[in-house]
Amino acid sequence: MAFKEFQQTANHRFKFGLFMLYKLPSAFFCGVRLRSISEKAAVVSVPFKWLSQNPFRSIYFACQAMAAEMSTGVLALGHIHGRKPAVSMLVTSIKAEFVKKATERIYFTCEDGETMQQCIASAIASGEGKTFTATSTGRTKGGEVVSTFTVEWSFKAKAHAVNQ
């Protein structure tokens, strides 16, 4: 139920756009946008434009990283939304592999929502921090792989909430 509530807000372009402008201004101005979200997967895109390019006329690696991290992070946010006890989340590692020059809009997809949800449930049940490695693959509109990112997240039930 809580995920559906988060999903409704995330799919509202204006509300989520304000959230990004306030919390993730760099991603907002570079054009990083949430395209779809479900309990299982999320898709985030980044365009090739002046604010996202590097001197080599392709999408700057940091802009790709923002989109890749967001595709994993928005799933995490959805799965911790409304949890009792509250759960903290933090990126602990990020790795990337660049396969092809990114010269058009790239779509980053993370399909690890179900296993991420299990990890979060385990962190709540144990009261201990748990790590989860999510994969986000960046593809062109035609489906050609441009880059792959692995983002390691740490989840932990907030201490003050566990003791209540």
HELIX and SHEET records of a PDB file:
HELIX    1   1 ALA A    2  ALA A   10  1                                   9    
HELIX    2   2 ARG A   13  LYS A   23  1                                  11    
HELIX    3   3 PRO A   25  CYS A   30  1                                   6    
HELIX    4   4 TRP A   50  SER A   52  5                                   3    
HELIX    5   5 PHE A   61  ILE A   80  1                                  20    
HELIX    6   6 GLY A  113  SER A  126  1                                  14    
HELIX    7   7 ALA A  159  VAL A  162  1                                   4    
SHEET    1   A 6 ARG A  33  ILE A  37  0                                        
SHEET    2   A 6 ALA A  42  VAL A  46 -1                                        
SHEET    3   A 6 ILE A 106  CYS A 110 -1                                        
SHEET    4   A 6 LYS A 130  ARG A 139 -1                                        
SHEET    5   A 6 VAL A 145  ALA A 157 -1                                        
SHEET    6   A 6 VAL A  87  PHE A  98 -1                                        
END                                                                             
